[in-house]
């Protein structure tokens, strides 16, 4: 029984354990079922959320694409408006063109640059700058609002400081409103950005010529006023008149900085001509620079003195270089005398100028090789050959002492001086000219006799009306100069110089004769407008009154004649 009870107890415990295990398994199964259900619900929730997010992203993407398409369409509209404005500009419909360009700018304000690609952003900004510059061009062409043109160019330069067209347009507008100083600065800035632009170079050249002409006219008016004041006014009246506002001209607004900028521009142009061995053109550029600085050359300004010294030395160098290659000693002596005068001027401004003494030494060495009768025509070149050689030697030694060391250029000049290189060159030139003259004499003897025979043919009375007497005289003079060994270019240049210096001819006649020499025989001057005619008459009157060869009686009589022409019914001014 005990064993049975023990067995029963064990069986009961075993059944209890099985029951507990079964309950635990059921609970575990229940938990797993709940977990699975929970995970399924979570998955379904996540999947639903993902679908919602994906739909939202797709909607946002669609909206973004539509927005970008709108911006691209707006950019295309800007292109169309700009092209439309260009077409109207070509038709000279400037107001309508401005409206198109302004509408293009308004569309640019609506564009979201962040929605565009980098290339499209750059294109839109370029379109904005182009439209603003085109508006400025329309304002300048239509002469409607130069201030608006300046404002548009300022907006372009704020975003693009190196835009040459903006500087050029602003220079045009400033010139139109009278800001010559600002126009000059903008033109110089534009040329520095695009040195090869022909339009900007022509505009800058026109500004420089206008400034030079105003400076020259101002100087002439001041000289004429000074002469009049010496006769009609006392010293006190002179001071009042010299400071009166009536004598102020447009050129007075050109500041020192502007004059220096113009002069430096002329000097740079002359340096380019010098490098290309265009000596005459280089000398003309340097002289233009000096004329621009004339209003300031008596004020002892360092920058002005330095620039004047440089121009004097460059003219001396150009004159010397040109004279070295000239076979005719009379013309070479004239250039050497001019070069020596400019060396003296440079020494007056800078007594310790190394280049001035160096150039002076070269000039004296070249002058010593000329013939005596040629040198005696110029006081600065007069003296025996030994004296000029010694002057050259002294100048080169002084230049070497100023430098304080040996210099290849100075050493070469010393070697050429001691070897007589200039004298040898001049002797070769003389032999070459003699050879050319003999060849012309021998080869052209028969042709010359035939021409003489043709000219000695007796003409009938009715033939004299058909003769171009002026043309035959010019032909005789041409043949005479040709027999002297002059080239065609030298003969033509001499004839043109004689025409230009002939004070008895008016400007139209001078131009007509010069054009005939250049081969344009049928050229005729264009008819002058009333404004141009009045200006021409005023220039002729001023030239006559400033002519020192005219006496006071002639000038008074001339003014009385002009008064009678101007007012025939007025009172007689009477005798002088």
Buried (B, 14 or more C-beta within 10 A) or exposed (E): EEEEEEEEEEEEEEEEEEEEEEEEEEEEEEEEEEEEEEEEEEEEEEEEEEEEEEEEEEEEEEEEEEEBEBBBEBBEBBEEBBEBBBEBBEEEBBEBBBBBBBBBBEBBEEBEEEBBEEEBBEBBBEBBBBBBBBBBBBBBBBEEBBEBBBBBBEBBBEEBEEBBBBBBBBBBBBBBEEBBBBBBBBBBBBBEBBEEBEEBBEBBBEBBEBBBEBBBBBBEEBEEBEEEBEEEBEEEEBEEBEEEEEEEBEBEBBBBEBBBBBBBBBBEBBBEBBEEEBBEBBBBBBBBBBBBBBBBBEEEBEBBBEBBBBBBBBBBBBBBBBBBEBBBBEBBBBBBBBBBBBBEBBBBBBEEBBBBBBBBBBBBBBBBBBEEEBBEEBEBBEBEBEEBBBBBBBBBBBBBEBBEEEBEEBEEBBEBBEEBBBBEBBEEBEEEBEEBEEEBEEEBEEEBEEBEEEEEEEEEEEEEEEEEEEEEEBEEBBBEBBEBBBEEEBBBBEBBEEBEEEEEBEEEEBBBBBBBBEEEEEEEEEEEEEEEEEEBEEEEBBEBBEEEEEEEEBBEBBBBEBBEEEEEEEEEBEEE
